[in-house]
Amino acid sequence: MKKSLLGAFLTAFLIAGLILASAMRFEAVQASTEVTGIIYSNTKWTKENSPYNLASSITVASETTLTIEPGTIVQLNEYHLQVNGTLIARGTSSDPINFHGGTSISTGGWKITTGDNAYSIVFSPSSTGWNQQTQSGCIIENAVISNLVINGGSPKIINSFLGNIDIWGGTPEIYNNTVVGGIGAYAGSALIANNTVSQQNHYFIGYEGAIVAQRYDRNNNVIIITRKATPFVSGNVIIGNISQVEQGIGFETENATITSNKIYGCYRAGIGFYEGIGNALILGNTIYDCSYGINLNETGRLYGDHNAVVTIQRNLICNTTLGISSTLQVTVENNSIKNNTVGVVTSAPLSIIYNNIEGNNQSIYLSSPNNLDATNNWWGTTDTQAISQSIHDFDDDSTLGKVTFVPFLTEPNPAARELTPTSTPTVAPYQEPQQTEKLEIIIGVAIAAVVISAGLGLLIYLIKRK
């Protein structure tokens, strides 16, 4: 009877082993799907058939839709996906779409390569814009992408993790993403809102095959806005925290609106403006732990014209070396400029009114013969002598102009921003997703195999016993 029992259990374990081996073998033989060329008809890429391996760069033709299901993995293999039609790539928070790898893009002799690979997905001007009302058009949601280029069109990019974003045209919506390689707005009218943006990637920029520079991306800005771009940048958390990152937002533009962002940790300026025409509004931002809060510099690098009308309103600027530094004639109104080494440094005749300028080692430092109107501000005190001593002007250097600060407010201006910086998030480098679902399938099959085999073994034993 013992031999029969032993034989039965050996048979059971043999069956279990065969079933488990079959399950593992089934998992091993799941082939990837190779894709190449141009997609001319509506196509769906599924999780079941992934990973999709690109054997060349892929183009989604005009009037054609590529739909990518949640959980799908796309191996770009140093190629990229060009969208001339419609791309619908909507993952979920628990099952995102993953795009791995990419290639560099060359335009007019220039070639930019970011990190180990460059651009993964490129939207062309003919791509179908996202229509919120009809819920149709190009959209990427809950995806992981190395690098994204928008040459035109109006895609919506939401709830995703991205390396870099370059915007060369169109009116895209970049909303509620984590971007660890910065954003470049070079043309178009993008909405860039509610993102967490940092600068962790290194890049090379070259011309006709020769590397001419090697530095941190976006001209050492987390977000850069150039002259042809007219973006709306709002509600973002912009993190410096790397010594090579000079500025949170650097811009030289015709028109830009920068509002309600939190910017910190930049070794130069939270916001820096160089040149341009038109209007620039800097409104309601919180800037701290930078060398400069806002730096407005008229020494233009490209165009040499400085006719922009810049308005600085309702910002909180604190814990910087220089709160606001300007060589441009701008309006500074209803701001809280607090706890800086110097509140305002200027050589231009600014309009400084209705601000709360308090807790600074020095309130205003005038560096030119221009007189400065700084009336109707709150200085943290009503002591006229104390206010005068906090200002560097003609009274300290007869070559300088005079700062007029009387009349002044006798209490803080409630219309000025009076917020305190809250705890700030950290952005961890992305980690490749684990293939947990496949592992769970194998474990589940193995457990089922053991249970079934044990039952078969018991059945064999009972038969032999009879």
Helices and strands as residue ranges (DSSP letters): H 2-28, E 33-39, E 43-45, E 52-60, E 65-68, E 73-75, E 81-83, E 86-90, E 97-100, E 105-107, E 110-114, E 121-123, E 139-141, E 143-150, E 156-158, E 161-168, E 173-175, E 178-179, E 183-187, E 191-193, E 196-197, E 202-207, E 210-216, H 217-220, E 221-225, E 232-234, E 237-239, E 247-251, E 255-259, E 262-264, E 269-273, E 279-283, E 286-288, E 292-296, E 309-313, E 316-318, E 322-326, E 331-333, E 336-338, E 342-346, E 351-353, E 356-358, E 362-366, E 372-373, H 384-389, E 391-392, E 403-404, H 436-465
